[in-house]
Each structure stands twice: as C-alpha cells, then as structure tokens.
Amino acid sequence: MIPENQQQPTVIFWFKFYAASLSFLYLLTLGFSLFLIFGDTSSMEMEETFTKLLGVVLLFISLALMVACFLPLVLAPRPWLWVYNLLIICLGMTSACYLLVCIPLLIFWLKPETQRYYGKNVI
C-alpha cells in the first residue's frame, strides 16, 4: 500500500508514541479496576457492592480502550487506518490533559503527506 520511495512522516512516530502512552494509561486503569474488584476496599467510603460494580465497568471500558489504542501500533498503514487513527486522536481530545498533545498532532495528521503515506487519495 505504501509507495516504495515514500518516507514515513515524522507525525507517525509521534502518533505511535501518543497511542502507546494512551495504551499504558488504560493498562494502569485496568490494574486499578482489578484492585476495585479483588482488592481490600474497606477503607474506601463506598459500599462494597458499588465498588465491585464500578470495578467491573471500569475493567471492560479500560480493556476495550487499551486494545483500541494498541492496534495502530501493530497494524500496517491502510487508508481505513488513517481514519481510525484520527478517531484515536479525537478520543484523546476528550481529556484536558491531552489537549496540548492532540491539537498539534491533529494539525499534522490532516496534512496530505500523512494521508498519502496511508494510501489515501488526496485531492
């Protein structure tokens, strides 16, 4: 899919770093959810049933998001992957902590060089 002579844009490296950091963040959240389910939460000011339920919900959400953010790291460039990665960037924009990273990433992601690298037809 990638032309032979085309060099990888720099934004791809930074996106992969961003996706890996999101995956790691969701891995930490997964660990916290396991603590809520199986750990000693008696010192928390929540009912035990609610704590376990919160842990289960957090487990499924963090697992799904961790896998979703890890996929761009292992998949080969395809036109649909460019759109998928764009959605991962937009996912990060829902957090104020990641806004300073996502806005420049988004600006460079929308450039024609990046789209061409993923095999999209740019007008």
Secondary structure by P-SEA (a helix, b strand, c coil): cccccccccaaaaaaaaaaaaaaaaaaaaaaaaaaaaccccccccccaaaaaaaaaaaaaaaaaaaaaaaccccccccaaaaaaaaaaaaaaaccccaaaaaaaaaaaaacaaaaaaaccccc
